[in-house]
């Protein structure tokens, strides 16, 4: 029977779920869960903690989810049949349990005893050979430096069902496997493991033979939205170590175009910095370090901060050896640290100190010296490829030419980096004539409008459509032309109208639409953007033609 107190807690929980994300919402959910425990309302306690865990995960504070997950398991232990009729919620809890164990790899703020307890409980329910359990055993052993145990668990993981609903993203599993193999000094095996996710960027060294790998390949690199860029980043060092320098450079270009602006991609930035350091692209690496350095003050977790700092220190050390130690980099202020212009040599020392301190924190918790040894090995690395000249680094400013060995154009819903070929294909699909201009602009005539499509931005990832109305006004109607454009911009979202004076006694009424596509664009999405530019551009030109 539902009591008035139950209804009050349920209403409070509904209100808390509607609150904006933030510390206050989390505190209220915790209060509701504790109150539900005290009043003997396990159902509300579970619901509140589910919401609390998901709030922490959304905020990027995975380590904070450990205690709510532990309390949910304790609630189920006291009320064993609570989720019998809710199998989806039980699976959801087990996924959170896996995420709580994973949190121990990312920060020393989670005790190993807590992580092992949650992992043992998961193993008791799913079995030691279940993919999530085997993977977590493997990654925990690897984190502690017990490679033999990690390899044994890796074998069980490879033979398990790759589509276990409790496991992590199946599309990212190849990248997680490859990261381990690369750390064990097996670059060829790492590239082979990545094959299902790379979709033509890396040729597998051998066909997948293990059951789990066959299942992952059969599922395709799944519909994971992080791929193939995450896999490309993980493959950068294995590609360099196997001599595939050109492939590594092209993989870096594509992956970093996406990762440079994604908050969740911070853990992958260390791979980009190490690629630049060990591939000889020191200037490129320093540009990336300068761009991403502010993110080090708000990292996803301690592990990603440690690896970013170590990769940055390696880059700065090699740059100093190459005579670039005096180059200055702006480091924004954070907390009590003031903003400063720091030379590369000094910044490298600061980053090395941070990486070493974080590694020591992990090792103090773990009771091993593995993380300190791993960071020391990173800092001792030397270039794997001959350095390139600064002039040659301009290759990074252009989209790499198509490789005949690569698959055909992306599917209509598959995101890809914006390039001239993709834009031309979108215009071709409309079946309307257009003219390529010498600077790469694609121009066409639609009714009263001439519309020019071009790619702008340093990396050519901004789509810009410029609309020019055929009708011109005499220069003495300047005030009227400005009034028209102001009224258009007030009433219409697109395109942005303006007046251009070419100096021949006339006024050109033009307009523009710019769309940042630095994260890529699917052909179907690009077709919509082109159609919108044509539709709104012709409407603008027709309005100009209708002026008295």
N, C-alpha and C positions, 0 to 999 in steps of 0.2 A: 504494500500500500504506500502511495506517495504522500509524504507529509508536507506540511507547509514549509518546513525547513528545507526539504528537498527542492521544492519549487523555487525557494529563494536562491539556493545555490545554482540551480539550473538557469535562472534569470541572470544571476551575476556572471555565470560562465558565458552566456550569450552576449552580454554586454562587453565582457573582456575580449571576446573574439572580434568584436567590432571596433575595438580600439586601434589606433595607429600603432605600427610596429615601434617598439622601443622598450627601454628598461621598465617603464611604468606598467606596460602591458604584461611583461614577463613577471614582475613582482605580484601583480594582481592574480595571474594564473596560479602562481605558487601558493598564494594565500588561499585561494579557492580549493586547491588540491589538499592543502594541510587541513582546512576546515572540514572537507569531505572525509578525510581519514578520521578526524576526531569524532564526527557524528555518525560514523558507520555507513557511509555512502560510497562504496567502492566504485560504482559505475561512474559517478561524477568525478571521483578522484582520477580514474583512468582517463576520462575525456579531457580533464583539465591538463593532465600531464602530456597527453598526446599533443594538445595545442601548444604547450610549453616547449616540448622538444622541437616541434616544427618551427616555432618562433626563433629558437636558438639557431637552428640550422639555417634559416632564412637570413639571420643576422651574421652568419659566418662564424658563429661561436660554438662549433661542434663540441668542444670539450665540456661546455656547460650542460650538455644534454646527458652526460653520463649519470649524474645523480637522479634526475627524473626517470631515466630508463631503469635504473636499479630499483627505484621505489615502485615502478609499475610491476617489475618482476616480483617484488615482495608482496604486492597486492594480489597478484595471481596465485602466489604460493598460499596465501591465506584464504583465497576464494577460488579454488581450482577450476570450477566450472563456469567462471564468469564469461569467458569468451567462446564457450563451446558452440553457441549458436551464431557466432560472429567470426568465421574463419578469415575473412578479409582483414579484420582488425588484428588478429593474431599474427598474420603475415606481416602486417604493417609494424607491429611491435618488434618482430624479429629483425626486420630491416633496420629499425632504429637501434636495436641491440648491436647489429653489425656496425652501424655508423659510430656507435659509442666506442666500440673496440678500436675502430680505425682512428678515432680521436687520439688514442694513446700514441700513435705513430707521429702525430703532428705536434704534440706539445708534452713537455714533462710535467704539466700540471695535472695530468691524469695518472694516478698510481698504477703500477703494473699489476698489483693484486686485484684492483678493480677490473682492469681489462681482462685479466685471465679468468676471473670469476664469471664475467659476462660471456666470455668465449666458451668456457666449460659448460655453462648452462645451455648455450646454443647448440653445442656438440651433443649434449644429452638428449636434445629434442630432435635434431636433424641427422645425427650420426657423424663420425669423424671423417667419412669419405664424401660428405656433401660438399659441393663446390664452395659455398660461403665459408664453411668451417676450414676446409683445406687451404683456401686462399688466405684466410686470416692467420692460420698457423704458420703458413709460409712467410707472410709479410712480417709477422711478429718476430719470428726467428731471424729473418734477414735484418730487421731493425736492431736486434741485439748482437748481430755479428756471428750467429751460429749458422754458417752456410750449409753444412751437411744436413742439419734438421730442416732448413729452408728448402733444400733440393728434394728431400724426401716428401715434404708436404706439397711441393710443386708438382711432383709426379701424380699425387692423388688428385690435385686440383685439375691437372690436364686430362685425367680420365673421367672426371665428374661431368654431370649434366651442366652445360654452359648456360642453360636458360632457367636455372633455379630462380624463382621469384624473390627469394631473400637475398640473392647475390647483388652485387653492384651492377652498373650498366653493362650489358653484354657487349655493346658497341665499343666500350672503353677497355674491356678485358684484354684485347691484344696489346694495348699500350701498357697496361699494368704488368703483363707478363714480360714484355720487352724491356721495361725499365729494370726488372729484376735481372734478366739475362745479361743486359748491358753492364750492370753493376758487378756481375760475376765474371766479367771479362770475356763474354761470348757475343761479339757484335754480329756475326753471321746468323746465329740462332735468334738474336733479337730482331733482326730484319725479317727473318722467316716468320716469327710470331706476329709481326706487324702486318704481314701481307693481306689478311682479310680486311684491314681498315684503310690501307693506303690506296686502294682503287687505282692502281696503275703507276703510282709514284715510285714504288720500290718493287722490283721483281723478286718473288720468293726464291730462296736458295734451293728449296725442295718442296714438293707438294705436302700439305699437312697430312700427317699420318695418325696422330692421336685422335681418339674419338671426340674429345672436347674441342680440338682445333677444327675437326671436320664440321662439327655442329656450328661453330662460330662462323666458319666460311660459308656454310650453307645458308645461314641466316643473313649473310652479307654483313657488312660492317654495321648492320642494323640501321635503324633510323636515327641513331644518336646524332644530335646536333653539334657535338664537340668534334666530330670527325669530318674530314681526315686531318684537320689541323693539329689536334692533340697528338695523333700518331706521328705526324710529320715532325713535330717538335721532339718527341721521344726518340725518333730515328736519326736525329742530326748527328750525334756523336758516333753511333754505329756506322753511319754512312761515311763519315770522315775516316774512321779507323779501317774501313775496308777499301779506302781509296776512291770512293764515289764522290769526289769533291763537288763536281758540277751538280749532281743530284741533291747533295746536301745544301748547296747554295740556293737552288730553286725551291727546295722544301722550306728553307728558312724564310725566303721571300713571301711565299704564300701564307705560311703559318703566322709569321709576325704581323702581317697586315691585319690579321684578325686579333691576335693576342695583344697588340699594342694598346687597344682601347677597352679590353674586357677585364673588369675587376676580378672575375673568377679565374682568369688565366694567369694570375700572378705566380702560382707555383711552377708554371712552365717557362717563365722568363729566364731562369737560371740556365736552361738548356740553350736558349738563344745567345746568352752572354758567353757561355763556354764555347759554342760554335764559333762565334766571332773571334774569341781569344785563340782557340786552337786551329782555326782555319785561316788565320792571318789577316782577318778583317778588323784590325784594331781601331781604326777611325770609326767604322760602322758601329763597333761595339761600344765605344765611348759615347756615341750619339744616343744609342739605346739606353745606356746606363744613365746618362743625363736626363733622358725623357722619363725613365721609370723610377729614378731614385726616390721621389716623394712617396711612392707606394710602399717603400720599405718601412715607413713609419706607421703604416696601417696594414700589415700583412695578413694573409689568410690564416696563418698559424705560425708557430715557431720554426717548424721544419722548413717551410718555404722561405722564411726570412733568413734562416741559416744558410740555405743553399744559394739564395740570391746574393747574400753578402759574400759567400765564398767565391762564387763565380765572378762577382764584381772585383773582388780582391785579386783573383787570378788575372783578370783582364787588365787591371791597373798595373800589376806587377810586370806583365809582359809589355805593356805600353811604355812603362818607365824604362825598361831595358832597351826599348826601341827609340828612346830619346824623346818620348812624349810626356815625361813626368812633370814638366812644368805647365802643361795645359791646365787651364782652370775650369772647374765645373761648379755650377751653382747648386748648393745644397740648401733647400728651404729649411726654415726653422721648424722645430717641433718640440713642444713642451718647454723645457728650460734651455734647449739648444738654440742659439740664435742662427738666423740665416747667414750664410757665408759663401764666399767664393773659395773653393778648396782646390788645390792643385792635385793632379792625378796621383802622384806619389803619396801624398798625405791621405787622400781619400782611400787609397788601397790599404794603408795601414789601419785606418778606422774600420773599414769593412772586414779586414782580417780579424781584428780584435773582436768584433761583434760575432762573426761566424764561430770563432774559437770559444767564446763565452757560451754561446747557445749550445754548441756541441758538448761542452763540459756539463751543462745543465742536464742534457739528455743522459750523459754517461753517469752522472751522479745518481740519477733515478734508476737507471738500468743496471748499475753495478758492473759495467763493462767500459772499455775504452774504444768501442767500435766507431762511434760517431766522430770522436776526435781524430781517430786514425783515418777515417774516410775524408774528412775535410782536409787533413794534412796532405793526403794523396792528391786531392783536387788542386791544392795550391802548388804542388810540385810538378804539375803537368807542363809539358812544353808543346809547341805547335806541331800539329800532325800534318800540315800542308804548308807549302812554300808561301810566305807572305806575298800579298798582291799590293801593287802600288795604289796610292790614293785615287789616281785617275781611274783605275780599273773598277773601283768601288761604285762608280756611277751605274754599274749594271744593276744595282739594287733599286735604282730609281725607275726602272722600266720593268714591265711585265715580261717574264722570260718567253722566248719564242716557243711555239708549240713543238713538242717532241713527237715525231711520227710514231714512236712506240706507245704513246699514251692512248687511252681510249678516246672515243669521239666526244662531241660536245656534251655538256651536262644535260640531264633530263630536265623537263620543264619546271619541276619543283625542287631541283637540287641547287643549292647556293654555290656560286663560283665567283672568283674575283672578277670585278668589272674590267673589261678590256674592249678594244675597238671592234674585235670580231664579234663579241657578244652583242654590242650595240648595233652593228650592221645586220646581224641576224634578226634582231627585233624589228628593224625597219624593213628588211626583206620580207618578213612574215606578213607585213601589212599589204604588200603588193603595190606600193605606191613609189613613184620614181624619186630618187634623191641623188645628189652629186657629192662625191668625196672631194674635199678641197685639199690643197697641198699640206696644210698644217694638221691634217687628220680630221678636221671638222666634216660632219655629214649634214648637208643642207638640202632642204626641199621646199617646194611651194605648196601650201595648202590654202586654197581660196585666196583671201586678201592678205595672207601672212606668209612670210618667209621665215622658216624655223631652222636654226642651226643647232645641231647636237654636237657637243664636244666633251672630252674628259679633262677635268681640271684637278688641281691638287698635286702635291709632290709625287704621289704614287699613282696619279691618274684614276683615283677612286671616287671622284665627285662627278656625278652626271649633271651637266649644265645645258639647259635648253634656252636659247636666245630667240626671242620673237621680234620680228621687225614688220610693222604694218606697211603695206604698199603705199598707202596714202600719206603724203607729207603735207605739212601745214606751212604757210609762209612765216617767216621769222617774226613778223609783227603780231602774230597770234600767240606769242609766248605765254602770256598770262592765262589764256584760255587753255593752252596745252597742259600747263602745270595743274590747273584746276581739274581738268579731265583726269589726269593721272592720279591726283590726290583722291578724287572721288572714287576712282576704280579701286585703289588700294584700300580705301575705307570699306568698301562694300564687298570686295572679292578677296578670297584667300590667295588665288593664283591667277595669272603670274604677277610678279611684282613689276609695276609699270614705271617708266621713267622717260624723260625727254632728253634727246641727244641733239646737239647742234653741230653739224658737220662743217659749218663755216661757208656754206654756199647760198645763204639766204633762205634756207628751209629748215624745218624742224622734223627730226625723225622721232616717231613715237615707238618706243621699243619696250620690251618686258623680258623678264628672265625667271627661270625656275632652277634651283640648285638642290640636289639631293645627295647627301653623304652616304656612299655605299661601301665604306671601308671594311665592313664586316662581310662583304660579298652580296650577291644578288642572284636570285633564281631567274631563269629566262622568262617564266610566266610573270614574275613580279616586274621585271624590266619592261615587258610588253605593256603592263598596266601603266607604268610611269611614262612611257613614250606616248601611249594613247591619251593620257591625261594632259601631257604637254601640248599635244596637237589640238585636242578639244578646247582647252582653255586659251591656247594661243590664237586659234582661229576666231574664237569668240571675242577676244581682245581686238584683233585686227578688224573684225566686222564692226565693232563699236566705234573704232576710229574712222572707218569708212562712212559711218552714219552721221558723223559730226556735220553740222551745217557748213 
